[in-house]
Amino acid sequence: MPTIEFTTYDKRTTELWKPVLAKKVVPDWWKTMKVQEVVRGNKTHTIRSCPAMDDWLKSGWYICAKADMKVILPTEGAAHAMSDPENPYHSPTHPAAQVGQSFTYLPKEDAPTMDAFKMRSPWNIITPPGYSCLYLDPFLFQNTHFATWQGIIDTDTFNVNMDNSQIIFYPKTSKSFTIKAGTPLVQVIPYRRETWNASYITYDNKSWQENRSVRTTHRVGEDGEKIKTMDEWNRSPELREEKRHIEGMAGAYRRIKYWNEKGRMFKEDNPPPECPMHNPEIGEES
């Protein structure tokens, strides 16, 4: 199992900025949303039941603000700053000239401030050889003040003994605002770099009728038995009968187990023995 390392030289970083497993930082509206709702008189599944949304929301780690941070925009006559009363932080900016006046991260009507502010991530992130990290705008978190610019960093080689990410924010407003404690600032997802090839295939109509799911129809289990496809499960009499009696149930993907829940791939319960944060007997590194 590969290990992602978050390193710092400031004790306050672990107190104010400790990365949190994404699956532990889920929006309240997601937790309370029903799997099924009545829409236009018909019962239908909501986004809460979508495996793609669930996977994205719960993958990797979030770096969250653990204290309120005041963001002062130049539109109010001050230099860019992201600060709290005790720790002022003056941010470099990214005016439109740096992108040739041709790129706007958000439409002007949604983001009237044509500039960006940024902060140093307090963490240096290290991954094993061949692994990079996606730095993403926190997904499905409602934020009316800013959006986070996204990118990829080769965290296996780009390590400067301080931090290896600048978190860049684009304001959605022309007025200063406060980033509240607990707000996810960036989502970090490690992934393995691989070389991919593409194949583009067109099947005939007969193939579609006889084989509704070309790839998975021919899969077999460890016992040699053919595994049902998603289409076969959803059309099966037993599943249709089950749907009549169970309210608020998710799709067959969760019950039949042909979906691999991605949130389970990210763990903290089995850290390597050399991790001081999880092994007090080792103590802090000097």
VEXDREN-2710 file (C-alpha; in Angstrom, 1 decimal):
% VEXDREN-2710
k/r/px/py/pz
1/MET/0.0/0.0/0.0
2/PRO/1.6/3.3/-1.0
3/THR/1.9/6.1/1.6
4/ILE/1.4/9.8/1.1
5/GLU/3.5/11.9/3.5
6/PHE/2.4/15.3/4.7
7/THR/5.5/17.0/6.2
8/THR/5.9/20.3/8.0
9/TYR/8.4/22.2/10.3
10/ASP/5.9/24.2/12.2
11/LYS/4.0/22.7/15.1
12/ARG/1.1/25.0/14.5
13/THR/0.5/23.4/11.1
14/THR/-0.7/20.2/12.7
15/GLU/-3.0/22.2/14.9
16/LEU/-4.4/24.6/12.3
17/TRP/-4.0/22.8/9.0
18/LYS/-3.9/19.1/9.5
19/PRO/-5.1/17.3/6.3
20/VAL/-8.4/15.5/6.8
21/LEU/-9.6/12.4/5.0
22/ALA/-12.1/13.6/2.4
23/LYS/-14.7/10.9/3.5
24/LYS/-14.7/12.6/7.0
25/VAL/-15.5/16.0/5.6
26/VAL/-18.8/15.6/3.9
27/PRO/-21.3/18.5/3.5
28/ASP/-24.2/18.5/5.9
29/TRP/-26.7/18.7/3.0
30/TRP/-25.2/15.5/1.5
31/LYS/-25.6/13.7/4.8
32/THR/-29.2/14.6/5.1
33/MET/-30.2/14.3/1.5
34/LYS/-32.5/11.4/0.7
35/VAL/-31.5/8.7/-1.8
36/GLN/-34.9/9.0/-3.5
37/GLU/-37.2/12.0/-3.9
38/VAL/-40.5/12.6/-5.7
39/VAL/-39.8/14.8/-8.7
40/ARG/-42.8/15.9/-10.9
41/GLY/-44.9/13.2/-9.4
42/ASN/-42.4/10.4/-10.0
43/LYS/-40.0/8.8/-7.5
44/THR/-36.4/9.2/-8.7
45/HIS/-32.9/8.8/-7.4
46/THR/-31.1/11.9/-6.3
47/ILE/-27.4/12.8/-6.6
48/ARG/-27.0/11.2/-3.2
49/SER/-27.3/7.8/-4.9
50/CYS/-24.8/8.5/-7.7
51/PRO/-21.6/6.4/-7.2
52/ALA/-19.6/8.9/-9.4
53/MET/-20.5/11.8/-7.1
54/ASP/-19.8/9.7/-4.0
55/ASP/-16.4/8.6/-5.2
56/TRP/-15.3/12.1/-6.1
57/LEU/-16.5/13.7/-2.9
58/LYS/-14.7/11.1/-0.7
59/SER/-11.4/10.6/-2.5
60/GLY/-8.1/11.8/-1.1
61/TRP/-7.7/14.5/1.6
62/TYR/-8.9/18.0/2.2
63/ILE/-6.7/20.8/3.6
64/CYS/-9.2/22.9/5.6
65/ALA/-9.0/26.2/7.3
66/LYS/-9.1/25.6/11.0
67/ALA/-9.5/29.3/11.8
68/ASP/-11.4/32.2/10.3
69/MET/-9.4/34.1/7.7
70/LYS/-10.2/37.6/6.4
71/VAL/-9.6/38.2/2.7
72/ILE/-9.2/41.8/1.8
73/LEU/-9.6/42.6/-1.9
74/PRO/-8.0/45.5/-3.7
75/THR/-11.4/46.7/-4.8
76/GLU/-11.8/48.1/-1.3
77/GLY/-8.6/50.1/-1.4
78/ALA/-6.2/47.6/0.2
79/ALA/-3.5/45.3/-1.1
80/HIS/-4.4/41.6/-1.4
81/ALA/-4.2/40.0/2.0
82/MET/-5.4/36.9/3.7
83/SER/-5.1/37.3/7.4
84/ASP/-6.3/36.9/10.9
85/PRO/-5.6/39.5/13.6
86/GLU/-2.5/37.8/14.8
87/ASN/-1.1/36.4/11.6
88/PRO/-1.3/38.8/8.7
89/TYR/-0.5/37.3/5.4
90/HIS/0.1/39.3/2.2
91/SER/-0.6/37.4/-0.9
92/PRO/0.9/37.5/-4.3
93/THR/-1.6/38.0/-7.1
94/HIS/-2.4/36.7/-10.6
95/PRO/-3.8/39.6/-12.6
96/ALA/-5.3/39.0/-16.1
97/ALA/-2.0/40.1/-17.7
98/GLN/-0.4/36.9/-16.6
99/VAL/-2.7/34.9/-18.8
100/GLY/-2.5/37.1/-21.8
101/GLN/-5.8/38.9/-21.0
102/SER/-7.5/36.0/-22.7
103/PHE/-8.4/33.6/-19.8
104/THR/-10.9/34.0/-17.0
105/TYR/-11.3/31.3/-14.5
106/LEU/-14.9/32.2/-14.0
107/PRO/-17.3/34.3/-16.2
108/LYS/-17.1/38.0/-15.4
109/GLU/-20.7/38.1/-14.1
110/ASP/-19.8/35.3/-11.6
111/ALA/-16.3/36.7/-10.7
112/PRO/-16.1/40.5/-11.1
113/THR/-12.6/40.6/-9.5
114/MET/-10.2/39.9/-12.4
115/ASP/-7.4/38.8/-10.3
116/ALA/-6.4/35.9/-7.9
117/PHE/-4.9/35.6/-4.5
118/LYS/-2.9/32.7/-3.2
119/MET/-1.3/31.2/-0.1
120/ARG/1.4/28.8/0.5
121/SER/0.2/25.4/1.6
122/PRO/1.7/24.7/5.0
123/TRP/2.5/21.2/3.9
124/ASN/5.1/19.5/1.7
125/ILE/3.5/16.4/0.2
126/ILE/5.6/13.4/-0.7
127/THR/4.4/10.4/-2.7
128/PRO/6.2/7.2/-3.8
129/PRO/8.1/7.2/-7.2
130/GLY/5.6/7.3/-10.1
131/TYR/2.8/9.0/-8.1
132/SER/1.5/12.6/-8.6
133/CYS/-1.3/14.5/-6.8
134/LEU/-4.3/16.2/-8.2
135/TYR/-5.0/19.6/-6.5
136/LEU/-8.7/20.2/-7.0
137/ASP/-11.5/22.7/-6.1
138/PRO/-13.4/21.0/-3.2
139/PHE/-16.2/19.2/-5.0
140/LEU/-19.9/19.7/-4.0
141/PHE/-19.0/22.3/-1.3
142/GLN/-21.1/25.3/-1.8
143/ASN/-18.9/28.4/-1.7
144/THR/-20.1/31.9/-2.8
145/HIS/-16.8/33.6/-2.1
146/PHE/-14.0/31.8/-4.0
147/ALA/-13.0/28.9/-6.3
148/THR/-9.7/27.0/-6.1
149/TRP/-7.6/26.7/-9.2
150/GLN/-6.8/23.1/-10.1
151/GLY/-3.7/21.4/-11.2
152/ILE/-1.3/18.4/-11.0
153/ILE/2.0/18.3/-9.0
154/ASP/4.6/15.6/-9.3
155/THR/4.9/15.1/-5.5
156/ASP/7.4/12.3/-5.9
157/THR/10.1/14.6/-7.3
158/PHE/9.0/18.2/-6.8
159/ASN/9.9/18.6/-3.1
160/VAL/11.6/21.8/-1.9
161/ASN/11.8/20.9/1.8
162/MET/9.1/23.6/2.5
163/ASP/5.9/23.1/0.6
164/ASN/5.2/22.0/-2.9
165/SER/1.9/23.7/-3.7
166/GLN/0.6/27.2/-4.0
167/ILE/-3.1/27.2/-3.4
168/ILE/-4.6/29.8/-5.8
169/PHE/-8.1/31.2/-5.2
170/TYR/-10.3/33.2/-7.6
171/PRO/-12.8/35.5/-5.8
172/LYS/-16.4/35.3/-6.8
173/THR/-17.1/38.7/-5.4
174/SER/-15.7/42.2/-5.5
175/LYS/-16.0/42.7/-1.8
176/SER/-13.8/41.4/1.0
177/PHE/-15.0/38.3/2.8
178/THR/-14.1/35.8/5.5
179/ILE/-13.2/32.2/4.9
180/LYS/-14.8/30.4/7.9
181/ALA/-13.1/27.8/10.0
182/GLY/-13.7/24.3/8.6
183/THR/-13.9/25.4/5.0
184/PRO/-12.1/23.0/2.7
185/LEU/-9.5/24.9/0.7
186/VAL/-8.2/22.2/-1.7
187/GLN/-8.7/18.5/-2.3
188/VAL/-5.6/16.4/-2.7
189/ILE/-5.9/13.1/-4.5
190/PRO/-2.7/11.0/-5.2
191/TYR/-2.7/8.9/-8.3
192/ARG/-0.2/6.7/-10.2
193/ARG/1.2/8.0/-13.5
194/GLU/0.7/5.5/-16.3
195/THR/1.0/5.6/-20.1
196/TRP/-2.4/5.1/-21.7
197/ASN/-3.5/4.2/-25.2
198/ALA/-7.0/4.6/-26.7
199/SER/-9.1/2.3/-28.8
200/TYR/-12.2/3.6/-30.7
201/ILE/-14.6/0.8/-31.6
202/THR/-18.0/0.8/-33.3
203/TYR/-20.2/-2.2/-32.9
204/ASP/-23.3/-3.1/-35.1
205/ASN/-26.9/-3.0/-33.9
206/LYS/-27.1/-6.7/-33.6
207/SER/-24.2/-6.7/-31.1
208/TRP/-26.1/-4.1/-29.0
209/GLN/-29.2/-6.2/-28.9
210/GLU/-27.5/-9.4/-28.0
211/ASN/-24.9/-8.0/-25.7
212/ARG/-26.1/-5.0/-23.8
213/SER/-22.8/-4.5/-22.0
214/VAL/-20.0/-5.8/-24.1
215/ARG/-17.2/-5.8/-21.6
216/THR/-18.8/-7.0/-18.4
217/THR/-21.0/-9.6/-19.9
218/HIS/-17.9/-11.8/-20.5
219/ARG/-16.5/-11.4/-17.0
220/VAL/-16.4/-14.4/-14.8
221/GLY/-16.0/-14.7/-11.0
222/GLU/-13.3/-16.6/-9.1
223/ASP/-15.6/-19.6/-9.2
224/GLY/-15.8/-19.5/-12.9
225/GLU/-19.4/-18.3/-13.0
226/LYS/-20.3/-15.4/-15.3
227/ILE/-20.9/-12.2/-13.4
228/LYS/-24.2/-10.4/-14.2
229/THR/-23.9/-7.1/-15.9
230/MET/-25.4/-3.9/-14.5
231/ASP/-28.1/-4.1/-17.2
232/GLU/-28.9/-7.7/-16.2
233/TRP/-29.2/-6.9/-12.5
234/ASN/-31.4/-3.9/-13.1
235/ARG/-33.7/-6.0/-15.3
236/SER/-33.8/-9.1/-13.0
237/PRO/-37.2/-10.1/-11.5
238/GLU/-35.7/-10.3/-8.0
239/LEU/-34.4/-6.8/-8.0
240/ARG/-37.6/-5.4/-9.4
241/GLU/-39.6/-7.1/-6.7
242/GLU/-37.1/-5.8/-4.1
243/LYS/-37.6/-2.2/-5.3
244/ARG/-41.4/-2.4/-4.6
245/HIS/-40.8/-3.0/-0.9
246/ILE/-37.8/-1.0/0.1
247/GLU/-38.0/2.8/0.3
248/GLY/-34.9/5.0/0.0
249/MET/-32.7/2.3/-1.3
250/ALA/-29.6/2.9/-3.5
251/GLY/-29.1/1.3/-6.9
252/ALA/-28.0/-2.2/-7.5
253/TYR/-24.4/-1.0/-7.9
254/ARG/-24.1/-0.7/-4.1
255/ARG/-26.0/-3.9/-3.1
256/ILE/-24.7/-6.2/-5.8
257/LYS/-21.1/-4.9/-5.3
258/TYR/-20.1/-4.2/-8.9
259/TRP/-19.1/-0.7/-7.7
260/ASN/-15.7/-0.3/-5.9
261/GLU/-16.3/2.5/-3.4
262/LYS/-13.2/4.8/-3.8
263/GLY/-13.5/6.4/-0.4
264/ARG/-12.3/3.1/1.2
265/MET/-9.1/3.3/-0.7
266/PHE/-7.8/6.2/1.5
267/LYS/-7.0/5.3/5.1
268/GLU/-5.3/6.6/8.2
269/ASP/-6.0/3.5/10.4
270/ASN/-2.8/1.7/9.5
271/PRO/0.0/4.3/9.2
272/PRO/3.6/3.2/8.8
273/PRO/5.4/2.7/12.1
274/GLU/7.8/5.6/11.5
275/CYS/5.0/8.2/11.5
276/PRO/5.5/10.2/14.7
277/MET/1.9/11.6/14.7
278/HIS/0.6/8.1/15.1
279/ASN/3.4/6.6/17.2
280/PRO/4.0/8.6/20.3
281/GLU/6.9/6.4/21.4
282/ILE/9.0/7.7/18.5
283/GLY/8.4/11.3/19.4
284/GLU/8.9/14.3/17.1
285/GLU/11.5/14.5/14.4
286/SER/14.2/17.1/15.0
END
